[in-house]
Amino acid sequence: MLTIPRRGFLLGSAATLGAGLLAVRRTALANGTRPPRRLIIAMAGGGWDPTVTLDPKPGMSTIDVLPGTVQDFDGLPVYVDGSRPAVASFFTEYASLCTIVNGIQVQSLNHPDCAKRLLTGTSSDTNADVGAMTAHALAPDLAAPYLVLGQTAFSGPYASISARAGTASQLGTLLDPARAYAPADDPMNFAPRLPLDATEEQLIRAHVSARAERQLAARGQLGENQRRLQDFIDSLQRGDALAAADFGSFAYTGDFGVQATLAVDLLEAGLSHTAQIELGGWDTHTNNLLQIPQWEQFFTGLRTLIDALASRPGLEAGDSMLDDTVVLVASEMARTPKLNAQGGKDHWPVTSAMLIGGGLPGGRVLGGTDDGQLGLTVDLQTGLPSAGGSLIQYGNFAAGVLEAVGVDAGGYLPGVEPFGALCG
C-alpha cells in the first residue's frame, strides 16, 4: 500500500497551486459551461454483460439473462440478486449520484479496438484516452497528472504526463536508485550493476539537464522537437516529485479495492488529476455464470472508491472529493444476447457505462437498447429515445465525458458532437 509522507503531500499541494495558473494559459481548452473536475476511470476489462445489472432485460425470449429481479433505486431500474449483494448495497447508497448510459456503439468485436474507441473517442492507434486528455487540459504540471493503475489506458501524445505502475513494478525501479531491472538469468536480482553515490548522481543529472537545455535552445524552437525535448525536461522534475512522495514504493496490483484507495490517495495529495483503475477477467465465453462474481467484486471495489471520495475533503470548503471528481465506470464491450453452445456469451458491440459524482445530475438512465440488445436512437442533448435522433457513438460518448469534466471536447475531438445529456 502506498503511504504518502508529509513531504510528498506538500509537494503535491504546491503542484496543485501551480496548476491553478492553467486557467490563464489554457483558456482554449476550458469549457465555461462546466467547472473543471477530476476524473477516475473504473474499467471492467474484458467485456461485461450489462443485462446482469445496468440494462435489465428479464422475461424476454430474445435475451438470456441470469437470475434476478428489477429493483428501483431512486429512479434507477437495476437488475439485482442475492448472488451479487454488493450491487444492491451500492445503489441503495449512491443511486441518486449515478447516471447509467445504455446503447453505446463501439463498432467492433475486438478487445483492443473496442477499448480504444470507447476511451479515446476515435479508431486511431495514436490518440489519447479521456483520462490523458483531461489531465493534459486541466493539470499537466502535476507530478503524475494521469495515474494508470490498470492495464487498459491510452496515453497517445501525452505519455510524458502519464504514470503507469507497470505490471513488473517498472515505475518503482525507475524512481529508486537502489533498484535495477533484473537480468533474464537472475529474475530476482534487482541490485544495481553500477551503483552510484550521491555526488555521481548529481553530476550525471546536471550533465543530462544541461545537454537537454542546449538541445532545446538549438533545435527545439518549434514543432515535434520542441515537444519531445520539453517533455523530457519536465519528466526529470516529475520524477523528483514522485520519488520525494515515495510514489515508487508500490507495485502493480490486480486488487480493485487497493487500486481504488491508491487513486484517491494520489488525487487527494494533489499529485494526480486523473486516474485509471481496472478489474479484469470479464471475458466469459465459456460460462456466463462467471459474470456473477465479477459484478460482485467490481461493485465491492466501486463502493470502496466512492466511499473514500465521499469521506475526504474536496477542493471547495464544505465539499467532498466526490463533489469535484467524476467517476467513469465502463467496459470496452458487452456480451451477446443469447448464450453460446458452451453456456457463455461472446463479444457484443453495444455496451453500457455509468458516471458518478462530480456535481452531475444523478438518478438517470440515458440511451437504451431494444429487445435484441441493439442501441436506440436518442436525442444527444437529452439522452431520451427519439425516432429522429442518433445512435450514441463512441465518439459522442467520449466527447460528452470531456465536457462533463470541464474540458472543451472540440479541442481534442474536433467535429464530434458531444453526448451533452451527460451534463444534464
C-alpha positions as a Markdown table, in Angstrom:
| # | Residue | x | y | z |
|---|---|---|---|---|
| 1 | Met | 0.0 | 0.0 | 0.0 |
| 2 | Leu | 1.3 | 3.5 | -0.9 |
| 3 | Thr | 1.7 | 5.8 | 2.1 |
| 4 | Ile | 2.4 | 9.4 | 1.1 |
| 5 | Pro | 4.7 | 11.1 | 3.6 |
| 6 | Arg | 4.1 | 14.8 | 4.6 |
| 7 | Arg | 6.9 | 16.0 | 2.3 |
| 8 | Gly | 5.2 | 14.3 | -0.6 |
| 9 | Phe | 1.8 | 15.7 | 0.3 |
| 10 | Leu | 3.2 | 19.2 | 0.4 |
| 11 | Leu | 5.0 | 18.7 | -2.9 |
| 12 | Gly | 1.7 | 17.7 | -4.4 |
| 13 | Ser | -0.2 | 20.6 | -2.9 |
| 14 | Ala | 2.4 | 23.0 | -4.3 |
| 15 | Ala | 2.0 | 21.5 | -7.7 |
| 16 | Thr | -1.8 | 21.9 | -7.4 |
| 17 | Leu | -1.4 | 25.6 | -6.6 |
| 18 | Gly | 0.9 | 26.0 | -9.6 |
| 19 | Ala | -1.6 | 24.2 | -11.8 |
| 20 | Gly | -4.2 | 26.9 | -10.9 |
| 21 | Leu | -2.4 | 29.2 | -13.4 |
| 22 | Leu | -3.6 | 26.9 | -16.2 |
| 23 | Ala | -6.9 | 28.7 | -16.4 |
| 24 | Val | -4.9 | 31.6 | -17.9 |
| 25 | Arg | -2.6 | 29.6 | -20.1 |
| 26 | Arg | -5.1 | 27.1 | -21.4 |
| 27 | Thr | -8.3 | 29.1 | -21.9 |
| 28 | Ala | -8.8 | 27.4 | -25.3 |
| 29 | Leu | -9.3 | 24.1 | -23.6 |
| 30 | Ala | -11.6 | 25.2 | -20.8 |
| 31 | Asn | -15.3 | 24.8 | -21.1 |
| 32 | Gly | -17.2 | 27.6 | -19.4 |
| 33 | Thr | -20.4 | 25.5 | -19.1 |
| 34 | Arg | -18.9 | 23.1 | -16.6 |
| 35 | Pro | -16.3 | 23.7 | -13.8 |
| 36 | Pro | -13.1 | 21.6 | -14.1 |
| 37 | Arg | -13.4 | 18.2 | -12.4 |
| 38 | Arg | -11.0 | 15.4 | -11.5 |
| 39 | Leu | -11.6 | 12.1 | -13.2 |
| 40 | Ile | -11.3 | 8.5 | -12.2 |
| 41 | Ile | -11.9 | 5.8 | -14.9 |
| 42 | Ala | -13.0 | 2.4 | -13.4 |
| 43 | Met | -12.7 | -0.2 | -16.1 |
| 44 | Ala | -14.2 | -3.7 | -16.3 |
| 45 | Gly | -11.7 | -5.2 | -18.6 |
| 46 | Gly | -12.8 | -8.0 | -20.9 |
| 47 | Gly | -16.4 | -7.1 | -21.7 |
| 48 | Trp | -19.2 | -7.2 | -19.1 |
| 49 | Asp | -22.8 | -8.3 | -19.6 |
| 50 | Pro | -24.9 | -5.2 | -18.9 |
| 51 | Thr | -28.1 | -7.2 | -18.6 |
| 52 | Val | -26.7 | -8.6 | -15.3 |
| 53 | Thr | -27.1 | -5.1 | -13.6 |
| 54 | Leu | -27.2 | -1.9 | -15.6 |
| 55 | Asp | -29.5 | -2.8 | -18.5 |
| 56 | Pro | -32.2 | -5.2 | -17.2 |
| 57 | Lys | -33.9 | -7.5 | -19.8 |
| 58 | Pro | -35.9 | -10.0 | -17.8 |
| 59 | Gly | -38.6 | -12.2 | -19.3 |
| 60 | Met | -37.5 | -11.8 | -23.0 |
| 61 | Ser | -37.2 | -14.8 | -25.2 |
| 62 | Thr | -34.6 | -12.9 | -27.3 |
| 63 | Ile | -32.1 | -12.4 | -24.4 |
| 64 | Asp | -30.8 | -14.9 | -22.0 |
| 65 | Val | -30.4 | -13.4 | -18.5 |
| 66 | Leu | -29.0 | -14.5 | -15.2 |
| 67 | Pro | -31.3 | -14.9 | -12.1 |
| 68 | Gly | -32.6 | -11.7 | -10.6 |
| 69 | Thr | -35.3 | -9.1 | -10.3 |
| 70 | Val | -35.6 | -5.4 | -11.3 |
| 71 | Gln | -35.4 | -3.1 | -8.4 |
| 72 | Asp | -35.9 | 0.7 | -8.4 |
| 73 | Phe | -33.2 | 2.8 | -6.7 |
| 74 | Asp | -34.2 | 6.5 | -6.7 |
| 75 | Gly | -35.5 | 6.2 | -10.3 |
| 76 | Leu | -32.8 | 3.8 | -11.5 |
| 77 | Pro | -34.0 | 0.4 | -12.6 |
| 78 | Val | -31.2 | -2.1 | -11.7 |
| 79 | Tyr | -31.2 | -5.9 | -12.0 |
| 80 | Val | -30.2 | -7.4 | -8.6 |
| 81 | Asp | -30.0 | -10.8 | -7.0 |
| 82 | Gly | -28.8 | -12.2 | -3.7 |
| 83 | Ser | -25.8 | -13.7 | -5.5 |
| 84 | Arg | -24.4 | -10.2 | -6.0 |
| 85 | Pro | -25.4 | -8.2 | -2.9 |
| 86 | Ala | -22.8 | -5.6 | -3.4 |
| 87 | Val | -24.7 | -4.2 | -6.4 |
| 88 | Ala | -27.9 | -3.6 | -4.4 |
| 89 | Ser | -25.9 | -2.2 | -1.5 |
| 90 | Phe | -24.1 | 0.3 | -3.8 |
| 91 | Phe | -27.2 | 1.6 | -5.4 |
| 92 | Thr | -29.1 | 1.9 | -2.1 |
| 93 | Glu | -26.4 | 4.3 | -1.0 |
| 94 | Tyr | -25.5 | 6.1 | -4.3 |
| 95 | Ala | -28.2 | 5.8 | -6.9 |
| 96 | Ser | -29.0 | 9.5 | -6.7 |
| 97 | Leu | -25.5 | 10.3 | -7.9 |
| 98 | Cys | -25.4 | 7.8 | -10.8 |
| 99 | Thr | -26.2 | 8.2 | -14.5 |
| 100 | Ile | -26.4 | 5.0 | -16.4 |
| 101 | Val | -25.9 | 5.1 | -20.2 |
| 102 | Asn | -27.1 | 2.2 | -22.3 |
| 103 | Gly | -26.7 | 1.6 | -26.0 |
| 104 | Ile | -23.2 | 2.9 | -26.6 |
| 105 | Gln | -21.9 | 1.8 | -30.1 |
| 106 | Val | -18.2 | 0.6 | -30.2 |
| 107 | Gln | -18.5 | -0.8 | -33.7 |
| 108 | Ser | -16.0 | -3.7 | -33.2 |
| 109 | Leu | -15.8 | -7.1 | -31.6 |
| 110 | Asn | -12.1 | -6.9 | -30.8 |
| 111 | His | -11.0 | -6.1 | -27.3 |
| 112 | Pro | -8.2 | -3.5 | -28.1 |
| 113 | Asp | -10.2 | -1.8 | -30.8 |
| 114 | Cys | -13.3 | -1.5 | -28.6 |
| 115 | Ala | -11.3 | -0.2 | -25.6 |
| 116 | Lys | -9.5 | 2.3 | -27.8 |
| 117 | Arg | -12.8 | 3.6 | -29.3 |
| 118 | Leu | -14.7 | 3.9 | -26.1 |
| 119 | Leu | -11.9 | 5.6 | -24.2 |
| 120 | Thr | -10.4 | 7.8 | -26.9 |
| 121 | Gly | -13.5 | 8.5 | -29.0 |
| 122 | Thr | -11.6 | 7.6 | -32.1 |
| 123 | Ser | -10.4 | 4.5 | -34.0 |
| 124 | Ser | -6.8 | 5.8 | -34.1 |
| 125 | Asp | -4.0 | 3.9 | -32.5 |
| 126 | Thr | -2.2 | 7.1 | -31.6 |
| 127 | Asn | -4.9 | 9.1 | -29.8 |
| 128 | Ala | -5.1 | 9.6 | -26.0 |
| 129 | Asp | -8.0 | 8.5 | -23.8 |
| 130 | Val | -10.3 | 10.7 | -21.8 |
| 131 | Gly | -8.1 | 10.4 | -18.7 |
| 132 | Ala | -5.0 | 11.6 | -20.6 |
| 133 | Met | -6.8 | 14.4 | -22.4 |
| 134 | Thr | -8.4 | 15.6 | -19.2 |
| 135 | Ala | -5.0 | 15.7 | -17.4 |
| 136 | His | -3.4 | 17.5 | -20.3 |
| 137 | Ala | -6.1 | 20.1 | -20.5 |
| 138 | Leu | -6.5 | 20.8 | -16.8 |
| 139 | Ala | -3.4 | 19.8 | -14.8 |
| 140 | Pro | -0.3 | 19.0 | -16.9 |
| 141 | Asp | 2.1 | 20.4 | -14.4 |
| 142 | Leu | 1.3 | 18.0 | -11.6 |
| 143 | Ala | 3.9 | 15.3 | -10.6 |
| 144 | Ala | 1.8 | 12.5 | -12.1 |
| 145 | Pro | -1.1 | 14.1 | -14.0 |
| 146 | Tyr | -2.6 | 10.8 | -15.2 |
| 147 | Leu | -2.1 | 7.9 | -12.9 |
| 148 | Val | -2.6 | 4.5 | -14.6 |
| 149 | Leu | -3.0 | 1.6 | -12.2 |
| 150 | Gly | -4.8 | -0.8 | -14.5 |
| 151 | Gln | -3.8 | -2.1 | -18.0 |
| 152 | Thr | -6.3 | -0.5 | -20.4 |
| 153 | Ala | -5.2 | 3.0 | -21.0 |
| 154 | Phe | -4.0 | 5.1 | -23.9 |
| 155 | Ser | -1.6 | 8.0 | -23.3 |
| 156 | Gly | -1.2 | 8.9 | -27.0 |
| 157 | Pro | 0.9 | 12.1 | -27.4 |
| 158 | Tyr | 0.7 | 12.7 | -23.7 |
| 159 | Ala | 2.8 | 9.9 | -22.5 |
| 160 | Ser | 5.1 | 12.3 | -20.6 |
| 161 | Ile | 2.2 | 13.2 | -18.2 |
| 162 | Ser | 1.1 | 9.6 | -17.7 |
| 163 | Ala | 2.5 | 7.5 | -14.8 |
| 164 | Arg | 2.0 | 3.7 | -15.1 |
| 165 | Ala | 2.6 | 1.5 | -12.1 |
| 166 | Gly | 3.7 | -1.2 | -14.6 |
| 167 | Thr | 2.9 | -4.9 | -14.3 |
| 168 | Ala | 6.6 | -5.6 | -13.4 |
| 169 | Ser | 7.0 | -2.6 | -11.0 |
| 170 | Gln | 8.8 | -0.6 | -13.7 |
| 171 | Leu | 7.9 | 2.7 | -12.1 |
| 172 | Gly | 9.4 | 1.8 | -8.8 |
| 173 | Thr | 12.6 | 0.7 | -10.5 |
| 174 | Leu | 12.9 | 3.9 | -12.4 |
| 175 | Leu | 12.4 | 6.1 | -9.3 |
| 176 | Asp | 14.6 | 4.1 | -6.8 |
| 177 | Pro | 18.3 | 4.4 | -7.4 |
| 178 | Ala | 18.8 | 1.3 | -5.2 |
| 179 | Arg | 16.9 | -0.9 | -7.7 |
| 180 | Ala | 17.7 | -2.1 | -11.2 |
| 181 | Tyr | 15.9 | -4.3 | -13.7 |
| 182 | Ala | 16.7 | -7.9 | -13.0 |
| 183 | Pro | 18.6 | -9.8 | -15.7 |
| 184 | Ala | 16.9 | -12.6 | -17.5 |
| 185 | Asp | 19.1 | -15.3 | -15.9 |
| 186 | Asp | 18.5 | -13.9 | -12.4 |
| 187 | Pro | 14.9 | -12.6 | -12.2 |
| 188 | Met | 15.0 | -11.8 | -8.5 |
| 189 | Asn | 18.3 | -9.8 | -8.6 |
| 190 | Phe | 17.3 | -6.1 | -8.5 |
| 191 | Ala | 20.7 | -4.9 | -7.3 |
| 192 | Pro | 22.2 | -2.1 | -9.5 |
| 193 | Arg | 25.1 | -3.4 | -11.6 |
| 194 | Leu | 26.8 | 0.0 | -11.4 |
| 195 | Pro | 26.0 | 1.6 | -8.0 |
| 196 | Leu | 26.4 | 5.4 | -7.9 |
| 197 | Asp | 26.9 | 7.6 | -4.8 |
| 198 | Ala | 25.1 | 10.9 | -4.3 |
| 199 | Thr | 27.8 | 13.0 | -5.9 |
| 200 | Glu | 27.9 | 10.9 | -9.0 |
| 201 | Glu | 24.1 | 11.0 | -9.3 |
| 202 | Gln | 24.2 | 14.8 | -9.1 |
| 203 | Leu | 26.9 | 15.1 | -11.7 |
| 204 | Ile | 25.0 | 12.8 | -14.2 |
| 205 | Arg | 21.8 | 14.7 | -13.5 |
| 206 | Ala | 23.5 | 18.1 | -14.1 |
| 207 | His | 25.0 | 16.8 | -17.4 |
| 208 | Val | 21.8 | 15.4 | -18.7 |
| 209 | Ser | 19.8 | 18.5 | -17.8 |
| 210 | Ala | 22.4 | 20.8 | -19.3 |
| 211 | Arg | 22.5 | 18.8 | -22.5 |
| 212 | Ala | 18.7 | 18.8 | -22.8 |
| 213 | Glu | 18.6 | 22.5 | -22.3 |
| 214 | Arg | 21.2 | 23.1 | -25.0 |
| 215 | Gln | 19.3 | 20.9 | -27.4 |
| 216 | Leu | 16.1 | 22.7 | -26.7 |
| 217 | Ala | 17.8 | 26.1 | -27.4 |
| 218 | Ala | 19.5 | 24.8 | -30.6 |
| 219 | Arg | 16.9 | 22.5 | -32.1 |
| 220 | Gly | 13.7 | 22.8 | -30.1 |
| 221 | Gln | 12.2 | 26.1 | -31.0 |
| 222 | Leu | 9.3 | 24.6 | -33.0 |
| 223 | Gly | 7.2 | 21.5 | -33.6 |
| 224 | Glu | 7.9 | 18.0 | -32.6 |
| 225 | Asn | 11.5 | 18.6 | -31.4 |
| 226 | Gln | 10.3 | 21.2 | -29.0 |
| 227 | Arg | 7.5 | 19.0 | -27.6 |
| 228 | Arg | 9.8 | 16.0 | -27.1 |
| 229 | Leu | 12.6 | 17.9 | -25.5 |
| 230 | Gln | 10.3 | 19.9 | -23.2 |
| 231 | Asp | 8.6 | 16.6 | -22.2 |
| 232 | Phe | 12.0 | 15.1 | -21.3 |
| 233 | Ile | 13.0 | 18.1 | -19.2 |
| 234 | Asp | 9.6 | 18.2 | -17.5 |
| 235 | Ser | 9.8 | 14.4 | -16.8 |
| 236 | Leu | 13.0 | 14.9 | -14.8 |
| 237 | Gln | 11.2 | 17.3 | -12.5 |
| 238 | Arg | 8.2 | 15.0 | -12.2 |
| 239 | Gly | 10.5 | 12.1 | -11.3 |
| 240 | Asp | 12.0 | 14.1 | -8.5 |
| 241 | Ala | 8.5 | 14.9 | -7.1 |
| 242 | Leu | 7.3 | 11.3 | -7.4 |
| 243 | Ala | 10.4 | 10.0 | -5.7 |
| 244 | Ala | 10.0 | 12.5 | -2.9 |
| 245 | Ala | 6.4 | 11.4 | -2.4 |
| 246 | Asp | 7.5 | 7.7 | -2.2 |
| 247 | Phe | 5.4 | 7.1 | -5.3 |
| 248 | Gly | 7.6 | 4.3 | -6.5 |
| 249 | Ser | 7.1 | 2.2 | -3.3 |
| 250 | Phe | 4.1 | 0.3 | -4.7 |
| 251 | Ala | 3.8 | -2.3 | -7.4 |
| 252 | Tyr | 1.1 | -3.3 | -9.8 |
| 253 | Thr | -1.8 | -5.0 | -8.2 |
| 254 | Gly | -4.9 | -6.6 | -9.6 |
| 255 | Asp | -6.8 | -5.9 | -6.4 |
| 256 | Phe | -9.5 | -3.4 | -7.5 |
| 257 | Gly | -10.1 | -2.1 | -4.0 |
| 258 | Val | -6.4 | -1.4 | -3.4 |
| 259 | Gln | -6.3 | 0.4 | -6.8 |
| 260 | Ala | -9.3 | 2.5 | -5.8 |
| 261 | Thr | -7.7 | 3.6 | -2.5 |
| 262 | Leu | -4.4 | 4.4 | -4.2 |
| 263 | Ala | -6.1 | 6.5 | -6.8 |
| 264 | Val | -8.0 | 8.6 | -4.2 |
| 265 | Asp | -4.8 | 9.0 | -2.1 |
| 266 | Leu | -2.9 | 10.4 | -5.1 |
| 267 | Leu | -5.7 | 12.7 | -6.2 |
| 268 | Glu | -6.2 | 14.0 | -2.7 |
| 269 | Ala | -2.5 | 14.7 | -2.3 |
| 270 | Gly | -2.5 | 16.8 | -5.5 |
| 271 | Leu | 0.0 | 14.6 | -7.3 |
| 272 | Ser | -2.5 | 13.4 | -9.9 |
| 273 | His | -5.6 | 14.9 | -11.5 |
| 274 | Thr | -7.0 | 11.8 | -13.3 |
| 275 | Ala | -6.6 | 8.0 | -12.6 |
| 276 | Gln | -7.4 | 4.7 | -14.2 |
| 277 | Ile | -8.2 | 1.6 | -12.2 |
| 278 | Glu | -9.3 | -1.8 | -13.5 |
| 279 | Leu | -10.7 | -5.2 | -12.7 |
| 280 | Gly | -10.1 | -7.8 | -15.4 |
| 281 | Gly | -11.5 | -11.2 | -16.0 |
| 282 | Trp | -14.8 | -10.4 | -17.7 |
| 283 | Asp | -14.4 | -12.4 | -20.9 |
| 284 | Thr | -16.9 | -15.1 | -20.2 |
| 285 | His | -17.1 | -17.1 | -23.4 |
| 286 | Thr | -17.4 | -20.5 | -21.8 |
| 287 | Asn | -19.6 | -19.8 | -18.7 |
| 288 | Asn | -21.7 | -16.6 | -18.3 |
| 289 | Leu | -22.3 | -17.5 | -14.7 |
| 290 | Leu | -18.8 | -16.2 | -14.1 |
| 291 | Gln | -20.2 | -12.7 | -14.6 |
| 292 | Ile | -21.8 | -13.0 | -11.1 |
| 293 | Pro | -18.6 | -12.9 | -9.0 |
| 294 | Gln | -17.2 | -10.3 | -11.4 |
| 295 | Trp | -20.0 | -7.9 | -10.7 |
| 296 | Glu | -19.8 | -8.6 | -7.0 |
| 297 | Gln | -16.1 | -8.0 | -6.9 |
| 298 | Phe | -16.4 | -4.9 | -9.1 |
| 299 | Phe | -19.1 | -3.2 | -7.0 |
| 300 | Thr | -17.3 | -4.1 | -3.8 |
| 301 | Gly | -14.3 | -2.2 | -5.1 |
| 302 | Leu | -16.5 | 0.6 | -6.6 |
| 303 | Arg | -18.1 | 1.1 | -3.1 |
| 304 | Thr | -14.6 | 1.4 | -1.6 |
| 305 | Leu | -13.8 | 4.1 | -4.2 |
| 306 | Ile | -17.0 | 6.1 | -3.8 |
| 307 | Asp | -17.0 | 5.8 | 0.0 |
| 308 | Ala | -13.4 | 7.2 | 0.0 |
| 309 | Leu | -14.2 | 10.1 | -2.3 |
| 310 | Ala | -17.3 | 10.9 | -0.2 |
| 311 | Ser | -15.4 | 10.9 | 3.1 |
| 312 | Arg | -12.5 | 13.2 | 2.1 |
| 313 | Pro | -12.5 | 16.9 | 1.8 |
| 314 | Gly | -12.9 | 18.4 | -1.7 |
| 315 | Leu | -11.3 | 21.4 | -3.3 |
| 316 | Glu | -14.0 | 23.8 | -2.1 |
| 317 | Ala | -15.0 | 24.4 | 1.6 |
| 318 | Gly | -17.8 | 22.1 | 2.6 |
| 319 | Asp | -17.4 | 19.8 | -0.4 |
| 320 | Ser | -16.1 | 16.3 | -0.6 |
| 321 | Met | -13.9 | 14.8 | -3.3 |
| 322 | Leu | -17.0 | 13.2 | -4.7 |
| 323 | Asp | -18.3 | 16.7 | -5.5 |
| 324 | Asp | -15.4 | 17.6 | -7.7 |
| 325 | Thr | -14.5 | 14.2 | -9.1 |
| 326 | Val | -16.3 | 12.4 | -11.9 |
| 327 | Val | -16.1 | 8.6 | -11.8 |
| 328 | Leu | -16.5 | 6.9 | -15.2 |
| 329 | Val | -17.5 | 3.2 | -14.9 |
| 330 | Ala | -17.2 | 1.4 | -18.2 |
| 331 | Ser | -16.3 | -1.8 | -20.1 |
| 332 | Glu | -15.0 | -1.9 | -23.6 |
| 333 | Met | -17.8 | -4.2 | -24.9 |
| 334 | Ala | -20.8 | -6.2 | -23.9 |
| 335 | Arg | -21.9 | -9.8 | -24.3 |
| 336 | Thr | -24.2 | -11.3 | -26.9 |
| 337 | Pro | -27.9 | -11.5 | -26.1 |
| 338 | Lys | -28.0 | -15.3 | -26.3 |
| 339 | Leu | -25.8 | -18.0 | -24.7 |
| 340 | Asn | -23.5 | -19.9 | -27.0 |
| 341 | Ala | -23.2 | -23.7 | -27.0 |
| 342 | Gln | -20.8 | -23.7 | -24.1 |
| 343 | Gly | -23.1 | -21.6 | -21.8 |
| 344 | Gly | -21.1 | -18.5 | -22.3 |
| 345 | Lys | -21.6 | -15.3 | -24.2 |
| 346 | Asp | -19.4 | -13.9 | -26.9 |
| 347 | His | -18.5 | -10.3 | -27.8 |
| 348 | Trp | -21.2 | -7.7 | -28.5 |
| 349 | Pro | -20.6 | -4.2 | -29.9 |
| 350 | Val | -23.2 | -2.3 | -27.9 |
| 351 | Thr | -22.2 | -1.6 | -24.3 |
| 352 | Ser | -23.2 | 0.4 | -21.2 |
| 353 | Ala | -21.4 | 2.9 | -18.9 |
| 354 | Met | -22.1 | 4.9 | -15.8 |
| 355 | Leu | -21.0 | 8.3 | -14.5 |
| 356 | Ile | -21.0 | 9.1 | -10.8 |
| 357 | Gly | -20.5 | 12.3 | -8.8 |
| 358 | Gly | -18.7 | 15.5 | -9.9 |
| 359 | Gly | -21.9 | 17.5 | -9.5 |
| 360 | Leu | -23.5 | 15.8 | -12.4 |
| 361 | Pro | -27.3 | 15.1 | -12.2 |
| 362 | Gly | -27.9 | 11.6 | -11.0 |
| 363 | Gly | -30.7 | 9.1 | -10.7 |
| 364 | Arg | -31.0 | 8.9 | -14.5 |
| 365 | Val | -30.9 | 6.3 | -17.3 |
| 366 | Leu | -29.8 | 7.7 | -20.7 |
| 367 | Gly | -30.0 | 6.0 | -24.0 |
| 368 | Gly | -31.3 | 2.5 | -24.2 |
| 369 | Thr | -31.4 | -0.8 | -26.0 |
| 370 | Asp | -34.2 | -2.8 | -27.6 |
| 371 | Asp | -35.3 | -6.4 | -27.2 |
| 372 | Gly | -32.4 | -7.5 | -29.4 |
| 373 | Gln | -29.9 | -5.6 | -27.3 |
| 374 | Leu | -29.3 | -3.1 | -30.1 |
| 375 | Gly | -28.9 | 0.6 | -29.4 |
| 376 | Leu | -31.8 | 3.0 | -29.6 |
| 377 | Thr | -31.6 | 6.3 | -31.4 |
| 378 | Val | -31.7 | 9.2 | -29.0 |
| 379 | Asp | -31.6 | 13.0 | -28.8 |
| 380 | Leu | -27.9 | 13.5 | -27.9 |
| 381 | Gln | -28.8 | 16.6 | -25.8 |
| 382 | Thr | -31.4 | 14.9 | -23.6 |
| 383 | Gly | -30.4 | 11.3 | -23.8 |
| 384 | Leu | -34.1 | 10.3 | -24.4 |
| 385 | Pro | -35.1 | 7.9 | -27.2 |
| 386 | Ser | -36.0 | 9.7 | -30.4 |
| 387 | Ala | -37.1 | 8.3 | -33.7 |
| 388 | Gly | -35.3 | 11.2 | -35.5 |
| 389 | Gly | -32.2 | 11.0 | -33.2 |
| 390 | Ser | -28.8 | 9.4 | -33.4 |
| 391 | Leu | -27.2 | 6.3 | -32.0 |
| 392 | Ile | -24.8 | 7.1 | -29.2 |
| 393 | Gln | -21.5 | 6.5 | -31.0 |
| 394 | Tyr | -18.2 | 6.0 | -29.1 |
| 395 | Gly | -17.0 | 9.5 | -30.2 |
| 396 | Asn | -20.2 | 11.2 | -28.9 |
| 397 | Phe | -19.8 | 9.4 | -25.6 |
| 398 | Ala | -16.1 | 10.3 | -25.1 |
| 399 | Ala | -16.7 | 13.9 | -26.1 |
| 400 | Gly | -19.5 | 14.0 | -23.6 |
| 401 | Val | -17.2 | 12.8 | -20.8 |
| 402 | Leu | -14.7 | 15.5 | -21.6 |
| 403 | Glu | -17.5 | 18.2 | -21.4 |
| 404 | Ala | -18.7 | 16.7 | -18.1 |
| 405 | Val | -15.2 | 17.3 | -16.5 |
| 406 | Gly | -15.0 | 20.8 | -17.9 |
| 407 | Val | -12.8 | 20.2 | -21.0 |
| 408 | Asp | -13.7 | 21.7 | -24.4 |
| 409 | Ala | -14.2 | 18.5 | -26.4 |
| 410 | Gly | -13.7 | 20.4 | -29.6 |
| 411 | Gly | -10.0 | 20.9 | -28.8 |
| 412 | Tyr | -9.4 | 17.1 | -28.7 |
| 413 | Leu | -12.2 | 15.6 | -30.8 |
| 414 | Pro | -12.9 | 18.2 | -33.4 |
| 415 | Gly | -16.1 | 17.7 | -35.4 |
| 416 | Val | -17.6 | 15.3 | -32.9 |
| 417 | Glu | -20.9 | 16.2 | -31.3 |
| 418 | Pro | -20.7 | 15.5 | -27.6 |
| 419 | Phe | -23.3 | 13.5 | -25.8 |
| 420 | Gly | -24.5 | 16.6 | -24.0 |
| 421 | Ala | -27.1 | 14.7 | -22.0 |
| 422 | Leu | -24.3 | 13.7 | -19.5 |
| 423 | Cys | -24.2 | 17.3 | -18.2 |
| 424 | Gly | -27.9 | 17.4 | -17.7 |
